Amino acid sequence: MHKELIETYKTDRKQYYLEDSVKSKRGEESGTPHRGLEAFIETELNLSIAESILDYTRYLISLEKKKMQLEHDAKIRGIA
C-alpha cells in the first residue's frame, strides 16, 4: 500500500508540475508546493497519517451504515 500511495503521488505530481509550468508561461499564479511540504509527503510519517485517516474514514462509514440499519429496524418495529 505504501508503494502504491507514493507512486500515485509521484504520477500526480508530474502532471501537476506540467500544468503549473503552463500556468507560469501564461502569467497565472503558480501553485507549486513548498519544498518542506514536498519532503514531508515522501516520509513514513505522512504515510502513517494517511493510513490513519483512511482507517478512521472507514470506521465512520461503518458507523453510518449501522446507524441507518438501526433506524430502519426501529421503523419496522414501530419504535421510531
TIMI-2910 file (N, C-alpha, C, CB; in pm, 1 decimal, decimal comma, always signed):
<rs>
+----------+----------+----------+----------+----------+----------+----------+----------+----------+----------+----------+----------+------+
!      n_x !      n_y !      n_z !     ca_x !     ca_y !     ca_z !      c_x !      c_y !      c_z !     cb_x !     cb_y !     cb_z ! resn !
+----------+----------+----------+----------+----------+----------+----------+----------+----------+----------+----------+----------+------+
!    +82,4 !   -119,2 !     +0,0 !     +0,0 !     +0,0 !     +0,0 !    +86,9 !   +125,7 !     +0,0 !    -93,8 !     -0,2 !   +120,7 !  Met !
!   +198,4 !   +123,1 !    +73,9 !   +286,3 !   +239,5 !    +78,3 !   +339,4 !   +272,7 !    -59,6 !   +402,0 !   +215,7 !   +174,4 !  His !
!   +381,6 !   +171,3 !   -131,0 !   +438,7 !   +193,7 !   -264,0 !   +334,1 !   +249,6 !   -359,1 !   +496,8 !    +63,5 !   -320,3 !  Lys !
!   +211,2 !   +200,7 !   -347,5 !   +103,7 !   +249,5 !   -433,0 !    +75,5 !   +396,6 !   -406,6 !    -22,9 !   +167,0 !   -411,7 !  Glu !
!    +73,1 !   +435,7 !   -278,5 !    +49,1 !   +575,3 !   -244,0 !   +158,5 !   +665,3 !   -299,5 !    +39,5 !   +591,7 !    -92,7 !  Leu !
!   +282,4 !   +622,8 !   -283,3 !   +393,9 !   +704,1 !   -331,2 !   +392,2 !   +712,8 !   -483,6 !   +528,0 !   +646,0 !   -282,5 !  Ile !
!   +366,3 !   +602,0 !   -551,0 !   +362,2 !   +604,2 !   -697,6 !   +248,5 !   +692,9 !   -747,9 !   +346,5 !   +461,6 !   -753,0 !  Glu !
!   +133,5 !   +684,8 !   -683,3 !    +21,7 !   +771,1 !   -720,9 !    +59,0 !   +916,7 !   -702,3 !   -103,4 !   +737,5 !   -638,8 !  Thr !
!   +122,2 !   +946,4 !   -588,8 !   +165,1 !  +1083,6 !   -562,1 !   +263,3 !  +1131,7 !   -668,2 !   +228,6 !  +1093,7 !   -423,0 !  Tyr !
!   +361,6 !  +1049,6 !   -701,5 !   +462,5 !  +1090,4 !   -799,1 !   +400,2 !  +1113,6 !   -936,8 !   +573,2 !   +984,6 !   -808,7 !  Lys !
!   +305,9 !  +1028,4 !   -975,3 !   +237,4 !  +1045,2 !  -1103,7 !   +157,0 !  +1175,0 !  -1104,3 !   +144,9 !   +924,6 !  -1132,4 !  Thr !
!    +81,5 !  +1197,4 !   -997,2 !     +1,4 !  +1319,8 !   -986,9 !    +90,9 !  +1443,2 !   -982,2 !    -88,4 !  +1315,1 !   -862,3 !  Asp !
!   +204,2 !  +1431,5 !   -914,4 !   +297,0 !  +1544,1 !   -902,1 !   +350,5 !  +1583,1 !  -1039,4 !   +413,7 !  +1508,9 !   -806,8 !  Arg !
!   +386,0 !  +1483,8 !  -1120,7 !   +436,5 !  +1513,8 !  -1255,5 !   +331,5 !  +1589,4 !  -1336,3 !   +476,6 !  +1383,6 !  -1329,0 !  Lys !
!   +208,1 !  +1541,2 !  -1331,4 !   +100,4 !  +1607,7 !  -1404,1 !    +78,6 !  +1748,5 !  -1351,1 !    -29,2 !  +1526,8 !  -1394,3 !  Gln !
!    +84,5 !  +1765,6 !  -1218,8 !    +65,3 !  +1895,9 !  -1156,6 !   +172,5 !  +1993,6 !  -1202,4 !    +66,4 !  +1883,3 !  -1004,2 !  Tyr !
!   +298,6 !  +1949,9 !  -1203,3 !   +407,4 !  +2037,6 !  -1244,2 !   +396,7 !  +2074,4 !  -1391,7 !   +541,7 !  +1971,6 !  -1216,4 !  Tyr !
!   +349,0 !  +1981,7 !  -1475,4 !   +328,1 !  +2015,1 !  -1615,9 !   +222,5 !  +2124,6 !  -1630,2 !   +286,5 !  +1890,1 !  -1695,1 !  Leu !
!   +111,6 !  +2108,8 !  -1558,3 !     +5,6 !  +2209,4 !  -1562,5 !    +53,7 !  +2340,7 !  -1503,1 !   -118,7 !  +2160,1 !  -1487,8 !  Glu !
!   +134,7 !  +2332,4 !  -1396,1 !   +185,7 !  +2451,3 !  -1328,5 !   +279,7 !  +2529,4 !  -1420,3 !   +258,3 !  +2412,2 !  -1198,5 !  Asp !
!   +362,3 !  +2459,3 !  -1497,0 !   +454,6 !  +2528,5 !  -1586,4 !   +378,2 !  +2599,8 !  -1698,1 !   +556,2 !  +2429,4 !  -1646,0 !  Ser !
!   +267,8 !  +2541,4 !  -1742,7 !   +184,5 !  +2607,3 !  -1843,4 !   +123,8 !  +2734,2 !  -1785,5 !    +73,2 !  +2512,3 !  -1893,6 !  Val !
!    +77,3 !  +2727,2 !  -1659,8 !    +22,0 !  +2845,5 !  -1593,8 !   +127,2 !  +2954,5 !  -1581,4 !    -33,0 !  +2809,3 !  -1455,4 !  Lys !
!   +249,8 !  +2917,2 !  -1546,3 !   +357,2 !  +3014,8 !  -1531,1 !   +385,0 !  +3085,5 !  -1663,3 !   +484,6 !  +2946,7 !  -1479,6 !  Ser !
!   +381,9 !  +3010,9 !  -1771,3 !   +407,1 !  +3069,9 !  -1903,1 !   +296,3 !  +3167,3 !  -1941,8 !   +419,8 !  +2959,9 !  -2009,4 !  Lys !
!   +176,4 !  +3142,2 !  -1892,7 !    +63,7 !  +3231,3 !  -1921,8 !    +61,2 !  +3351,9 !  -1827,7 !    -68,2 !  +3154,3 !  -1911,3 !  Arg !
!   +146,7 !  +3350,1 !  -1724,7 !   +149,1 !  +3459,9 !  -1628,9 !    +50,2 !  +3442,4 !  -1515,3 !   +121,4 !  +3588,7 !  -1698,9 !  Gly !
!     -9,3 !  +3323,2 !  -1504,6 !   -103,2 !  +3296,5 !  -1396,1 !    -27,0 !  +3260,0 !  -1269,6 !   -201,1 !  +3183,7 !  -1434,6 !  Glu !
!    -95,7 !  +3266,6 !  -1157,3 !    -32,4 !  +3237,0 !  -1028,7 !     +9,6 !  +3090,7 !  -1020,5 !   -127,4 !  +3270,7 !   -913,3 !  Glu !
!   +129,1 !  +3068,7 !   -970,0 !   +183,1 !  +2933,2 !   -956,5 !   +133,9 !  +2871,4 !   -826,3 !   +338,4 !  +2934,4 !   -961,0 !  Ser !
!   +102,3 !  +2742,7 !   -830,0 !    +55,8 !  +2673,8 !   -709,8 !   +153,2 !  +2566,8 !   -664,7 !    -80,1 !  +2612,0 !   -734,1 !  Gly !
!   +280,6 !  +2584,9 !   -694,9 !   +381,5 !  +2486,1 !   -659,7 !   +392,7 !  +2472,6 !   -508,1 !   +517,3 !  +2524,1 !   -720,2 !  Thr !
!   +390,1 !  +2349,7 !   -455,7 !   +402,7 !  +2332,0 !   -310,4 !   +542,9 !  +2367,4 !   -261,5 !   +369,1 !  +2187,6 !   -271,4 !  Pro !
!   +551,2 !  +2405,5 !   -135,4 !   +679,8 !  +2439,7 !    -75,1 !   +768,2 !  +2316,3 !    -65,7 !   +659,8 !  +2501,8 !    +64,3 !  His !
!   +898,9 !  +2337,6 !    -63,7 !   +993,6 !  +2225,3 !    -57,5 !   +974,1 !  +2142,6 !    +69,5 !  +1138,0 !  +2277,0 !    -64,2 !  Arg !
!   +943,4 !  +2208,1 !   +180,7 !   +922,0 !  +2135,4 !   +305,8 !   +804,3 !  +2039,8 !   +296,4 !   +899,8 !  +2232,9 !   +419,9 !  Gly !
!   +699,1 !  +2085,3 !   +232,0 !   +582,1 !  +2000,0 !   +213,1 !   +617,3 !  +1884,2 !   +120,6 !   +463,3 !  +2081,2 !   +156,0 !  Leu !
!   +690,3 !  +1915,7 !    +16,4 !   +733,0 !  +1812,5 !    -77,9 !   +812,9 !  +1703,3 !     -6,2 !   +817,3 !  +1874,6 !   -191,0 !  Glu !
!   +903,6 !  +1742,7 !    +82,0 !   +984,7 !  +1646,2 !   +156,3 !   +897,7 !  +1565,9 !   +253,2 !  +1097,5 !  +1718,3 !   +233,0 !  Ala !
!   +802,6 !  +1632,7 !   +318,6 !   +715,7 !  +1565,2 !   +415,1 !   +629,2 !  +1459,1 !   +347,7 !   +627,0 !  +1666,9 !   +486,6 !  Phe !
!   +582,3 !  +1488,3 !   +228,3 !   +492,8 !  +1396,4 !   +157,9 !   +556,8 !  +1260,0 !   +138,6 !   +453,0 !  +1454,2 !    +22,9 !  Ile !
!   +686,6 !  +1256,2 !   +121,8 !   +754,8 !  +1129,6 !    +95,1 !   +805,2 !  +1059,6 !   +221,3 !   +870,4 !  +1153,6 !     +2,3 !  Glu !
!   +768,6 !  +1108,4 !   +340,5 !   +814,7 !  +1046,1 !   +464,5 !   +719,1 !   +936,3 !   +509,9 !   +829,9 !  +1151,3 !   +574,6 !  Thr !
!   +771,4 !   +849,4 !   +597,7 !   +688,9 !   +743,5 !   +657,1 !   +578,8 !   +802,6 !   +744,7 !   +776,0 !   +647,3 !   +739,9 !  Glu !
!   +606,5 !   +915,7 !   +810,0 !   +506,4 !   +979,4 !   +895,3 !   +383,7 !  +1017,4 !   +813,1 !   +565,3 !  +1104,1 !   +964,8 !  Leu !
!   +405,5 !  +1073,1 !   +697,3 !   +293,8 !  +1109,5 !   +610,9 !   +212,9 !   +986,8 !   +572,1 !   +344,1 !  +1181,1 !   +485,7 !  Asn !
!   +281,3 !   +878,4 !   +537,8 !   +209,4 !   +755,4 !   +502,4 !   +129,1 !   +703,3 !   +621,1 !   +307,9 !   +647,4 !   +454,0 !  Leu !
!   +186,8 !   +711,6 !   +738,7 !   +117,4 !   +667,3 !   +858,6 !     -7,2 !   +752,1 !   +884,5 !   +211,3 !   +672,8 !   +979,3 !  Ser !
!     +6,5 !   +882,4 !   +868,1 !   -107,9 !   +971,9 !   +887,4 !   -215,9 !   +942,8 !   +783,9 !    -63,7 !  +1119,7 !   +878,6 !  Ile !
!   -175,2 !   +922,7 !   +658,8 !   -272,1 !   +893,7 !   +552,9 !   -346,8 !   +763,3 !   +581,3 !   -201,5 !   +885,6 !   +416,6 !  Ala !
!   -275,3 !   +662,3 !   +627,0 !   -339,6 !   +535,0 !   +659,9 !   -434,9 !   +550,5 !   +778,6 !   -233,7 !   +428,2 !   +691,0 !  Glu !
!   -396,4 !   +630,2 !   +876,7 !   -483,2 !   +653,7 !   +992,2 !   -611,6 !   +723,8 !   +950,4 !   -410,1 !   +736,8 !  +1098,2 !  Ser !
!   -599,4 !   +821,4 !   +863,0 !   -717,6 !   +892,5 !   +813,3 !   -807,5 !   +796,4 !   +735,2 !   -675,9 !  +1012,4 !   +723,8 !  Ile !
!   -747,0 !   +711,9 !   +654,6 !   -823,7 !   +613,7 !   +577,7 !   -896,6 !   +516,8 !   +671,0 !   -731,0 !   +536,1 !   +482,0 !  Leu !
!   -827,4 !   +466,2 !   +772,6 !   -890,0 !   +375,1 !   +869,0 !  -1004,8 !   +443,4 !   +943,2 !   -785,7 !   +323,9 !   +969,6 !  Asp !
!   -983,5 !   +568,6 !   +983,8 !  -1086,6 !   +643,6 !  +1056,0 !  -1208,0 !   +667,1 !   +966,2 !  -1030,4 !   +778,6 !  +1106,6 !  Tyr !
!  -1184,0 !   +698,5 !   +840,8 !  -1293,4 !   +720,3 !   +746,2 !  -1374,0 !   +591,8 !   +727,1 !  -1238,6 !   +770,1 !   +610,7 !  Thr !
!  -1304,8 !   +479,5 !   +715,1 !  -1374,9 !   +351,0 !   +703,0 !  -1459,1 !   +323,3 !   +827,1 !  -1274,2 !   +236,3 !   +680,9 !  Arg !
!  -1405,5 !   +355,2 !   +945,0 !  -1478,0 !   +335,2 !  +1069,6 !  -1604,3 !   +422,5 !  +1072,1 !  -1387,3 !   +367,4 !  +1190,6 !  Tyr !
!  -1591,4 !   +548,6 !  +1031,7 !  -1706,9 !   +638,0 !  +1029,0 !  -1813,0 !   +588,0 !   +931,3 !  -1663,5 !   +779,8 !   +991,2 !  Leu !
!  -1771,2 !   +535,7 !   +818,8 !  -1865,5 !   +481,8 !   +721,3 !  -1938,8 !   +361,8 !   +779,0 !  -1793,2 !   +442,6 !   +591,8 !  Ile !
!  -1865,9 !   +275,6 !   +849,9 !  -1932,1 !   +159,2 !   +909,7 !  -2030,9 !   +202,0 !  +1018,4 !  -1827,7 !    +62,3 !   +968,4 !  Ser !
!  -1996,5 !   +305,0 !  +1095,5 !  -2089,7 !   +356,3 !  +1196,1 !  -2215,6 !   +412,0 !  +1130,2 !  -2022,3 !   +464,9 !  +1281,5 !  Leu !
!  -2198,9 !   +483,1 !  +1020,5 !  -2313,2 !   +539,8 !   +949,5 !  -2403,6 !   +428,4 !   +897,3 !  -2265,8 !   +629,7 !   +833,2 !  Glu !
!  -2344,5 !   +321,4 !   +845,9 !  -2423,6 !   +207,5 !   +798,0 !  -2500,8 !   +143,3 !   +911,8 !  -2333,4 !   +103,7 !   +730,9 !  Lys !
!  -2434,9 !   +128,6 !  +1028,2 !  -2502,4 !    +70,6 !  +1145,0 !  -2617,3 !   +159,5 !  +1190,0 !  -2403,0 !    +49,9 !  +1260,8 !  Lys !
!  -2595,6 !   +289,9 !  +1189,2 !  -2699,3 !   +384,4 !  +1229,2 !  -2819,5 !   +373,9 !  +1136,8 !  -2644,7 !   +527,7 !  +1229,4 !  Lys !
!  -2793,8 !   +367,9 !  +1007,1 !  -2903,3 !   +356,1 !   +910,9 !  -2978,7 !   +225,6 !   +930,0 !  -2850,2 !   +365,6 !   +767,7 !  Met !
!  -2906,3 !   +116,9 !   +957,9 !  -2971,1 !    -12,4 !   +980,9 !  -3057,0 !     -8,6 !  +1106,8 !  -2865,9 !   -123,9 !   +992,0 !  Gln !
!  -3006,7 !    +51,6 !  +1213,7 !  -3084,0 !    +62,7 !  +1337,7 !  -3208,8 !   +147,8 !  +1317,9 !  -2997,6 !   +122,2 !  +1449,2 !  Leu !
!  -3195,8 !   +257,1 !  +1242,7 !  -3312,8 !   +340,8 !  +1214,9 !  -3415,9 !   +264,0 !  +1133,6 !  -3271,3 !   +468,6 !  +1140,4 !  Glu !
!  -3369,8 !   +187,5 !  +1038,0 !  -3459,5 !   +105,9 !   +955,9 !  -3530,5 !     +1,4 !  +1042,3 !  -3380,8 !    +37,0 !   +841,6 !  His !
!  -3454,9 !    -67,2 !  +1127,8 !  -3513,2 !   -167,8 !  +1216,6 !  -3614,7 !   -105,3 !  +1312,2 !  -3403,1 !   -238,7 !  +1296,0 !  Asp !
!  -3584,5 !    +14,9 !  +1361,2 !  -3676,7 !    +83,4 !  +1452,3 !  -3807,4 !   +117,5 !  +1381,6 !  -3612,1 !   +211,2 !  +1508,3 !  Ala !
!  -3800,1 !   +158,8 !  +1256,3 !  -3920,9 !   +190,6 !  +1181,0 !  -4005,4 !    +65,2 !  +1157,7 !  -3884,6 !   +255,9 !  +1046,7 !  Lys !
!  -3939,2 !    -45,3 !  +1127,0 !  -4012,0 !   -171,4 !  +1103,2 !  -4083,5 !   -215,4 !  +1231,3 !  -3914,6 !   -283,4 !  +1054,3 !  Ile !
!  -4019,0 !   -200,3 !  +1344,4 !  -4078,0 !   -241,7 !  +1472,2 !  -4173,3 !   -138,3 !  +1528,6 !  -3969,3 !   -269,6 !  +1572,9 !  Arg !
!  -4180,2 !    -21,1 !  +1467,5 !  -4269,4 !    +83,4 !  +1515,1 !  -4216,7 !   +156,0 !  +1637,2 !  -4402,9 !    +25,5 !  +1545,9 !  Gly !
!  -4087,8 !   +150,8 !  +1659,7 !  -4027,4 !   +216,6 !  +1775,6 !  -4003,6 !   +364,7 !  +1745,3 !  -3894,3 !   +147,2 !  +1814,8 !  Ile !
!  -3965,7 !   +394,5 !  +1625,0 !  -3930,6 !   +533,4 !  +1590,9 !  -4047,1 !   +608,2 !  +1533,2 !  -3815,8 !   +537,0 !  +1493,1 !  Ala !
+----------+----------+----------+----------+----------+----------+----------+----------+----------+----------+----------+----------+------+
</rs>
